[in-house]
Amino acid sequence: MSPRQAKGEAVQRELLPGQSPELLRELHLLGRDGALHADSLRKLKQVNHLVRLLEPALLDVRERHPEGVLVDAGAGNAYLAFVLYELFLRDPGAREILYCVEPREDLRRRAEERSRKLGFDRMRFVQAELARAELPERVHLLMALHACDTATDDAIAVGLRREADHIAVVPCCQAEVAAQLKEQPDAAAQPWPLLWAHPIHRREAGAHLTNVVRALVLESFGYQVTVTELTGWEHSLKNELILARRVHREHRGARARLQALLAATRVRPKLVREICPEVLA
């Protein structure tokens, strides 16, 4: 069972080295009573764990790109961006620029005001749908935490088009492929349709198939991909993490496996339609 809250010393145990309670208060994660209540505790565990997993990518970007470009896609309240900035970008020697892309004007304005208050002067806030966001031509690390449904595909597509060294996404609420399976339940050859004959299986199979396709697309573009869980399931049911590091220009074997999977299942995910439609032929 997930803990309902953390108080006193338990709050300190949740903090990463260098992480301040003051920032958590500013983000309204730490309550007026000094406690991390249930929802805030879950959010902090997810953000902090992702930041720890991103550390090797951040250090790699810093070593190879003196003025690295980091992008938080679909930033929302920008919890991830603010925590990452405090832990890695406040160093006087750091020169990375962190872009937060968010279509909602109220969230963008609030985060921008917060960054000025905190003196986080290398944060940039872009109010736009991700596909139309004005970003530098080259991105070195692109991350998206719980971008819903095809918003995760939009994030991966931006990372691929801007040749990101590292891409890290935690997908959320994947409905597109499940809807395609429902519309054409018998399009795939038997016995594939048995995997999604029931609605609950169709939802799960659609989400799983979506992430398998995402990983194969990344591999086909030359990325080394790791798929793992973000945190314990008690903290989030939307918990799959896809980490990708570019090591080659392309991988023809992965492209062939992707094409074979799509031919067998007859699905047409957005990421494939936009990035490599030729594999659908």
Phi, psi and omega in degrees: 000138180289138177297142183284331180192167175233135180229155173055236181296333179295328176296315180300325180291338179277345185277143173280157176304127181090356181272135187252140171301330181299318178295319180295326175293318180298326179275359182061029172271325177265123185287170178299334179275005179079011183253152169265107181279172195311306184294317179295323179296318178297315181298315182295318179300318181293312182297313182296321180292320178295319178299318178298319180289336179277347185305314179300322179294318179297316180293324178294317178299316182296322181290324188258343183225099184305328179239067185295150178248118180248141182230126172259105187272127183065055193293333183061236177281359175062031176303312181300314183296316182293319179295315180298319181297313182299321186276332187236334190253357178278348176306128181305333181274352181287142181230004180295150173249131182250115179263131176247118182254124183210125182286337183278126184295321182294320179290319178299314182296317180297316181293321180296318177296321180294320181295323177294318180298321182277347183076026178274080194275000176249028170259138177235140185241124184243118179266104183185159166295144190303318184297337182251008182290139176275110182230162174303151181301327183246127176244139183257328175219123175242132182225148178213118180255114177058047171283121192285139174050238185283357174298329174295321177296321177300318181295314179298319181299317177298317179299318180291316182293331180258016173052047180299138175293323183224140175229131179224119181227143171244098186295162183211138168050063184273107186247341189299308184291323177301322177294322177294321178295324179290320182292327181229069188298335184245018181294323179281153178289150175297147008264014183309313184301340177297334182288341182228029180292328181257145184306317182293323177290324179296319178296314182290317180295321179296317179294316180296314180298321178302313183287328174297316178298317179301315180296319180292323176299312179300315178299321182294335177268013173093017180266143169273121191246135172238129177242125184209179175271150182281303179223183175296149182297341178291343181261338179193136174274344179259089206228006183273131181244129176248115178250130183224135177233128183283126181234343179221172175282325180198169177218101185292328178297316178295322178297320178293320179294321177299313181298319180295319180295317180293323178294323182286320186266340178064029175263158183226073183296152183303317182301318180291316181301325185269328188258320183216062183299340182297337180284350178273350184295000000 
